[in-house]
Amino acid sequence: MRKLLEASMGQRCYLFTTLGQVYVGLVVELIDDVVHLTGPDGITPVYINLSDVSGVRQYDEDNDLGSAR
């Protein structure tokens, strides 16, 4: 998981936790076993224990699900 987060440094991601929570934010840094994100507002710091992270996915801003034409 650490390698996935290191590869996502500086990018907006979805972080999934073992408790079923989903966080959206910019991956700022890894401090020992803590992931530091900024929240969706770009200001609020969010800290998640690395052992609680169960998955990482890139945030997709292109929300085009297709159109009914």
For each residue, the residues with C-beta under 8 A, 3 or more apart:
1: 4 5 50 53 54 56
2: 5 6 30 50
3: 6 7
4: 1 7 8 56
5: 1 2 8 9 27 30 35 50 53 56
6: 2 3 9 30
7: 3 4
8: 4 5 11 13 27 56 58
9: 5 6 27 28 29 30
10: 26 27 28
11: 8 26 27 58 59
12: 24 25 26 27 58 59 61
13: 8 24 25 26 27 56 57 58 59
14: 22 23 24 55 56 57 58 59
15: 22 23 24 25 35 37 48 53 55 56
16: 21 22 53 54 55 56 57
17: 20 21 22 23 48 52 53 54
18: 52 53 54
19: 52
20: 17
21: 16 17
22: 14 15 16 17
23: 14 15 17 37 46 48
24: 12 13 14 15 39 40 59
25: 12 13 15 37 38 39 40 46
26: 10 11 12 13 37 38 42
27: 5 8 9 10 11 12 13 35 36 37
28: 9 10 36 37 38 45
29: 9 36
30: 2 5 6 9 34 35 36 50
31: 34 36
32:
33: 49 50 51
34: 30 31 47 48 49 50
35: 5 15 27 30 47 48 49 50 53
36: 27 28 29 30 31 45 46 47
37: 15 23 25 26 27 28 45 46 47 48
38: 25 26 28 41 42 43 44 45 46
39: 24 25 42 43 44 45 46
40: 24 25
41: 38 44
42: 26 38 39
43: 38 39
44: 38 39 41
45: 28 36 37 38 39
46: 23 25 36 37 38 39
47: 34 35 36 37
48: 15 17 23 34 35 37 52 53
49: 33 34 35 52 53
50: 1 2 5 30 33 34 35 53
51: 33
52: 17 18 19 48 49
53: 1 5 15 16 17 18 35 48 49 50 56
54: 1 16 17 18
55: 14 15 16
56: 1 4 5 8 13 14 15 16 53
57: 13 14 16
58: 8 11 12 13 14
59: 11 12 13 14 24
60: 63
61: 12
62:
63: 60
64: 67
65:
66:
67: 64
68:
69:
